[in-house]
Amino acid sequence: MKKNEYKIVEDYMLEQMKDSAHDKHHVYRVLNFALDIAYHEVATNDIALDILVAACLLHDIGREKQFANPGSCHAQIGGEMAYEFLSSIEFIKWSKQKALHVKECISTHRYRRDNKPQSIEAKILFDADKLDASGALGIARTLMYEGEVKEPLYRLDENGKVITGDGGADISTFFQEYNYKLKHIYDSFYTERAKELAVERKKTAEDFYNRLYNEITMNYENGLRKYQTYLESV
């Protein structure tokens, strides 16, 4: 594609991005990661950069529909939307095969064990998207999203301890989301470049998680003792 053709794809993406945790800046960071990975992979893989760039730009366009219907999958929705969009633009004239390739990349970029990416372009998109969910950025985006859906930072059990269980399908706090998904991201990368970039980001995330947990725990333990002492004096 030519520069002005990418602009059409980019403008369509900008119309769809309304989620603060998955905004246009997330899309551009994913694209930047993907191009970095691609330039490291090009020596051993034949990479279709036009497919990769289009998939990166459009990978989260289904987010708004998933937000409206939490039971749906933004990756599947976004893949369909991208296919229909690319197939409908006569100016770009994407072939059905190329549009389907973009759809496949998008539909497999979500962190799920039952729908893994197959092509090198899909694997690069997957890795680039997961890199943006790692490290300090990943934590910041998670906290933003938890606030957007009005979930608390943490919950306490009956003993006053922070609940850190992964929560399964009933994730409701930052600590549960971290243990359900964020801490496992570092084991899921396909490309060596993504694994390399993730090393330092993993340590940053672990340090933040542990520090936050310790600060909250210390506050409750010290505060509870002081509160009990106060109650006994009144």
N, C-alpha and C positions, 0 to 999 in steps of 0.2 A: 504494500500500500504506500501511497504518497503521503506527504506531511498533511495536506488538507483533508485527506481521507481519514487519517487518524484523528483529526480534529472533530470530525463528525461523530466518531465513536466516543471520543472523550466528552463531547457536549451531551451525548445521550446519557453517559454515566453520571455527569454532574446533575442532571435532572432527577436522577433516582436517589441520590445519596442524602438521606435525611436523618440518619442515626449518628449521634455525636461520637459514639465509640467506633463506628464504622463509617467515618466520613471520607471526604475526598482525600484528606491527608493520609489516611490509612491506605487508600488505594495507591497513591503515589509512592508511599514507602514500600508497599508490596512490589510495585513495578521496579523500583530501584534495586531491591533485594534480588528480584528475578533476573534482571539484566546482569548484575554482579555474578550471580550463580552461573548464568548462561555463558558468560565470557570465560569462566573457569572450566565449564563442561564442554565447550566447543571442540576442544582437542580430541575428545573421545566420543562425542555424540554429534549427530547431524541435527541441529536445532532449527525449527521453523520460527524465526523471531517474530514474524507478523502474527502467527497464531498465538505465541506467548504473550506479546504485548496486548493484543486484543482481549485475551482471556484475563490478563491482570486488570486491565481497565474495567472490565465488565463483571468481575468475579463476585461482587457483592450487590449487584443491582436488584436481587430478590429479597434483600433485607427488610424493606418496608412491608412487603406482603407477609413475611414470616412474623414480623412484629404484630401485625393485625390478626394473624392466625398462628399462635405459638405451636400448634401441632404440625405445621407444615415445615418444609426444609428449604431454606433460602438457596442452598446450592442447586437443588433440583429445579426450583422455580427460576433462579437466575440463569441456569443453563438453557432452559426453554426460551426465556426472554431474549437472551443473547442470540440464539439460533434464529428466532423469528426476526429480530432486528437486523442482523447481518444478511439474512436471506431476502429482506424486503428492500434493501438499499440498492437500487439499480446503478447509482453512481459508482459504488465500490465494486459491484458485480462479484461478490464472493460466491464461490462454487458451493454446492451442497456439502461436498466432502470437507471443505475447509470450515464451513460454519458448524458442521457436526463435530469437528475436532475441537473447536473452541467450546462447544457445549459440553463435550466430554471432560475437558480440563476443568471447567467451572463446576460441573456436577460432582466431581470427585475431590474438590479442594477442602471440603469440610473434614474436621477431625472425627472420623468414624472408621471403625474397624471392618465394616461390611461393604465398603464401597471405595476400594483403594485406587489411586491413580495408576494408569498403565503406561502412557506415553511419557517421553522425557519432558515434554512441555507441561504436561499435567503434574509430574513430579516436582518440577521447578516451581510452579505456581503453589503447590501444596507447601513446599518448604518455605517459600517467601512469605506466605500468609502466616505460617506458624512462627517464623522468626519475629514477626510483628506482634505475636502474642507472647513472646518470651521477654526476659529481662525486665528492666524498669518500665519500658513502654507497655509490655503486656499487663503488668500489674496496674499501671495507671488506667489503661483502657478497661480493665475488669472492674475497677472501682467506679469508673464513670458509668459503665453499663449497669452495675448493681444499683447505683443511685437513680439512674433513669427509670428502672423498673421498680423502684421504691423498696428495695430489699436492704436489710440492715448490714452493717459491716461485719457483725458477729452475733451469735446467740450463745447463751449459757445453758449448761445442763443443770440438773437439780442440785448439784454440788457447787455451783458457781464457777465451773470450768468452761473455757471456750470450747464450743463444739467444733471439732476439726474433721469429723468423718466426711467421706466424699459425697454423701447425700444422694448418690445415684441420680435418678430422674427428678428428685425433689431438692435440687441444689437451691440454697436460699441465702448464702452469705459468701463473702470473699474467701474465708478460710475453707469452706466446703468446695467452692469452685477451684481453688488452688489445688486441693488434694484430689479432686475429681479429674481435672484436665491439665492445669498449668504445669504442674510438676512432672507430668508424663510426656509433655511435648518434646522434651530433649531426647527421648528415645525413639522418636518417630520420623526423623529426617531421612530423606533418600539420598541426597547429594553430599559429597565430602565437604564442599564449600559451606553449605548450611551448617553442617556439624561443627566446622571450624568456627564460624561466626557465633554459634550458640554457646560456646564454652564459657566465655566471660559473662555473657548475659544470664546464664544459669546461676552462677555464683551471686550475681547482683540480686536476682529474684529470691534465692534462698536466704540471703542475708536480710533482705527486707522482711520476708515472711517471719523469720525467727525473731527479728527485732520487734516487729509489731506484736507478735504473740506474747513475747516476754513483757513488753510494756503494759499490755492490757492485763495480763495475769498478775503482774506485780501491783498494779493499781488496785485490783480487786482484793488481793490477799492483804495488802497493807490497810486498805480502806475498810475492809470488813472487820479487822481486828480493832481498829480505832472506833468504828461505829458501835461495836459490841461494848467496848469500854465506856463509851459515852452513854449508851442506854443503861448500863448498870449504875451510872452515877446520877441519873435523873429520877 
